[in-house]
Structures are given as structure tokens and as C-alpha cells.
Amino acid sequence: MTRSLILALGADHGGVALKSRLAAALVEAGHEVQDYGTDGTASVDYPDFAHAVCSAVEKGKADLGVLICGTGIGMSIAANRYQGIRCGLAHDVTTARLTRAHNDANVLALGARIVGDEVALDILRAFLDTTFEGGRHERRLAKLNQITEHTP
């Protein structure tokens, strides 16, 4: 993986086991992990954990965020409601790499019921190892920022 980073992790009940596995791998790779829960399999509401992780990234308390639920869809929808957050839902290494390279994503969403543990680890490594390409993609990100600036 890349240079040492501070990563904010959050999951609902559907993603808690995968979150634990990813957190252990991140710590082993020398990264700092901020765990925003949940810690059990009792039913909880994913927006609460998306809020905690996205707030940490927005405020600069974490370099990047990782959100995990059953499909990753709910978490990605919730995360992308936050100004300054660009959350990419990845199901494979290619989508993880491209969400960073083309969209400068600062939060990764994963579906624990969609990808297995080993694939999720590969996705996370690709997400962390890829940098934003800039160039033509900067123009597109500027347009995304204009959209959020016009929202009441």
C-alpha cells in the first residue's frame, strides 16, 4: 500500500465483519485507523456511520474514508450528500483505481455481500495506491463543485 495514511472506517451491521478485516490489514500496513463503528451485528442505520466518516474526512481528521454496508449503495448515496466528499462505490480493482484517478474520490464504499474479503482487500489496496490524474478530470471536478455551491 501507499504512504502512511489516516483512514476513517465505518460500517453498518452488514459490513462490520469486513470492516474489521480491512482495519487489521490497514494497521498491519502501517496506517492509522479511526473506527467509527458499528461493532456488532444488531441492526443499525447506515447514514449514522456515513455521517461520522464523512465528517472526519471533511474536517481533515482523516485522509480518506472507507464505508461498508451490505451492497455499498446506501453508504455511497449517504456519503455523496456531504459537500467535499466524493465517494466511489467499487466492486473490483478497476473501479477502485478509476474512482481515484478520474474522480479524486476521498471515500470508498464497499458492499460486504457483493465482494469477498480478498477482493475487498485488493480493492482497498488499489484505492490507496492510486493518485488523481488531474488534467481533463480537474475540469469535471470543478463542475461538480459548482453543483454543490448552488444547492440550498
Beta strands, then each sheet from edge to edge (+ up, - down):
strand 1: 6-11
strand 2: 32-35
strand 3: 64-69
strand 4: 87-89
strand 5: 107-111
sheet 1: 2+ 1+ 3+ 5+ 4+
end
